């Protein structure tokens, strides 16, 4: 039975981290909300589930419904060889993923620092201040941490965990993609100090299934409705 992925149909957002794992695994899945009446189906399931997710993305596998990006990836990683089998390695991969989730949340808050119920235009001044700190301090700190992890991996610096690709590597690839889109100037400078992160990003993009996915219509382009948004004034 195919997995059912539920996420907003017009943005990459947090759902893209799940899509990348499903694509790399070669898993059979349906991106439900991108089909006819898919958003309505997504909302009905959220309203009727015994354990309802707070918000998309969530994954349905038979009777199981898993919400929260990191939890979905924990679930998929164990089933598709995208995480170590040993408990310590699995926990470390999950920890990295949760840190990537922190990065994603901070990137989002650069353009919505006051509240998600307001438009960007309603909080531009606050966004300028929040983005400055994100560019100057937080992007280098996050990328520096990933660079350190790669350098200290006893199996070599090709992957974040062990000697094989994990969902954390895929998620770091997506985070770098998002930063390069939303903050091209700041990302370029910070990535210059993170050559291992850049090498992992490049290698991930060339993996056969990922490369095919990125060139397909399944890959939704970045836009100014998602988490990573390009507002030039925030990248000065």
C-alpha positions in Angstrom: 0.0 0.0 0.0 1.3 3.4 -0.9 2.2 6.0 1.7 -0.1 9.0 1.8 1.7 12.3 2.4 -0.5 15.2 3.4 0.9 18.7 2.9 0.0 22.0 1.3 0.1 21.6 -2.5 1.8 24.8 -3.6 4.9 25.0 -1.3 7.9 23.0 -0.4 7.8 23.9 3.2 8.3 21.2 5.9 6.8 18.6 3.6 9.8 18.7 1.3 12.0 17.1 3.9 9.6 14.1 3.8 9.3 14.1 0.0 13.1 13.9 -0.3 13.3 10.9 2.0 10.4 9.1 0.1 12.1 9.9 -3.2 15.5 8.6 -2.1 13.9 5.5 -0.7 12.1 4.8 -4.0 8.9 4.5 -1.9 5.5 4.4 -3.4 3.6 7.4 -2.2 0.8 9.8 -3.0 1.1 13.5 -2.4 -2.6 13.7 -1.5 -3.3 17.4 -1.3 -1.9 17.9 -4.8 -4.6 15.8 -6.3 -8.3 16.6 -6.9 -10.0 17.7 -3.7 -6.9 16.8 -1.9 -6.8 19.7 0.5 -10.4 18.9 1.5 -9.4 15.3 2.2 -6.4 16.5 4.2 -8.6 18.7 6.4 -11.2 16.0 6.9 -8.5 13.6 8.1 -7.1 16.2 10.5 -10.6 16.7 11.9 -11.5 13.0 12.3 -8.3 11.2 13.3 -8.2 9.7 16.7 -4.7 11.1 17.1 -5.0 14.3 15.0 -1.9 16.1 13.9 -1.7 19.8 14.8 -0.8 20.7 11.2 0.6 19.3 8.0 2.8 17.5 7.1 1.6 14.2 8.2 2.0 10.7 6.8 -0.6 7.9 6.7 0.7 4.4 6.5 -2.2 2.0 6.7 -4.0 2.9 10.0 -1.0 4.8 11.3 -0.9 8.6 11.1 2.4 10.3 11.9 2.7 14.0 12.3 5.7 16.3 12.8 8.5 16.2 10.2 11.2 14.8 12.5 8.8 12.0 13.7 7.9 11.1 10.1 11.5 10.9 9.1 12.3 8.8 12.2 9.6 6.4 11.1 10.7 6.3 7.4 14.4 6.1 8.2 13.9 2.9 10.2 11.9 1.3 7.4 14.0 2.3 4.4 17.6 2.2 5.5 17.9 5.9 5.9 19.1 5.7 9.5 21.5 3.5 11.4 20.0 0.3 12.9 21.8 0.7 16.3 19.9 2.7 18.9 22.7 5.2 19.5 23.1 5.9 15.8 19.4 6.3 15.3 19.1 8.7 18.2 22.0 10.8 16.9 20.4 11.0 13.5 17.2 12.1 15.1 19.0 14.7 17.2 20.6 16.2 14.0 17.1 16.3 12.4 15.7 18.2 15.4 18.5 20.7 15.1 17.7 21.2 11.4 14.1 21.7 12.5 15.3 24.6 14.7 17.2 26.1 11.8 14.0 25.9 9.6 11.9 27.5 12.3 14.5 30.4 12.7 14.5 30.9 8.9 10.8 31.2 8.9 10.8 33.7 11.7 13.0 36.1 9.8 10.0 37.1 7.7 7.3 36.5 10.4 9.0 37.6 13.6 5.9 39.0 15.3 3.3 36.4 14.4 2.2 33.9 11.7 -1.3 35.5 11.6 0.2 38.7 10.2 1.4 39.4 6.7 5.1 40.0 6.0 4.1 43.6 5.1 2.8 44.1 8.6 6.1 43.3 10.3 8.8 44.5 7.9 10.7 46.5 10.4 10.8 43.7 12.9 11.8 41.3 10.1 14.8 43.5 9.2 16.1 43.2 12.7 15.4 39.5 13.0 17.0 38.7 9.7 20.2 40.6 10.5 20.8 38.4 13.5 20.0 35.3 11.5 22.4 36.2 8.7 25.2 37.4 10.9 25.1 34.9 13.7 22.7 32.0 13.4 23.4 30.8 9.8 27.2 30.6 10.5 26.5 28.9 13.9 24.3 26.2 12.4 26.5 25.5 9.4 29.6 25.5 11.6 27.9 22.8 13.8 27.2 20.7 10.7 30.7 21.2 9.5 32.0 20.0 12.9 29.8 16.9 12.8 31.1 16.0 9.4 34.7 16.5 10.4 34.3 14.4 13.6 32.5 11.5 11.9 34.8 8.5 12.6 33.6 6.9 9.3 34.8 9.8 7.2 33.4 13.3 6.4 31.1 12.2 3.5 28.0 11.9 5.7 26.7 13.3 8.9 26.2 9.8 10.5 28.1 6.7 9.8 29.3 5.6 6.4 25.9 5.9 4.5 23.4 8.5 3.6 20.7 9.1 6.2 17.6 11.3 6.2 19.6 13.9 8.1 21.9 14.3 5.1 18.8 14.8 2.8 17.4 17.4 5.3 20.7 19.3 5.4 20.7 19.3 1.6 17.2 20.9 1.7 18.2 23.4 4.4 21.1 24.5 2.3 18.9 24.8 -0.8 16.5 27.0 1.2 19.2 29.2 2.6 20.7 29.7 -0.8 17.4 30.7 -2.2 16.3 33.0 0.7 19.6 34.4 1.7 22.0 34.0 -1.3 24.5 36.5 -0.1 24.7 35.4 3.6 24.6 31.7 2.6 27.4 32.1 0.1 29.6 33.6 2.8 28.8 31.0 5.5 29.1 28.1 3.1 32.6 29.3 2.1 33.6 28.4 5.7 31.8 25.0 5.5 33.5 23.0 2.6 32.3 19.6 3.9 28.7 20.8 4.0 29.1 22.1 0.5 30.5 18.8 -0.6 27.7 16.8 1.0 25.1 19.1 -0.7 26.7 18.6 -4.1 27.0 14.9 -3.7 23.3 14.6 -2.5 22.1 16.5 -5.6 23.8 14.0 -7.8 22.3 10.9 -6.3 20.2 9.3 -9.1 16.8 9.4 -7.5 17.3 12.9 -6.0 18.7 14.2 -9.3 15.6 12.8 -11.1 13.3 14.3 -8.5 14.8 17.7 -8.6 14.4 17.8 -12.4 10.8 16.6 -12.3 7.5 18.4 -11.9 7.1 16.8 -8.5 9.7 19.3 -7.1 7.7 22.5 -6.3 9.8 25.6 -7.0 10.7 27.9 -4.0 8.3 30.8 -3.7 7.3 33.5 -1.3 4.5 31.5 0.4 6.8 28.8 2.0 9.3 28.8 4.8 12.3 30.0 2.8 11.4 33.3 1.1 13.5 35.6 -0.9 13.1 39.2 0.2 16.2 41.1 -1.0 15.9 43.6 1.8 16.5 40.8 4.4 19.8 39.7 2.8 21.7 42.9 2.7 
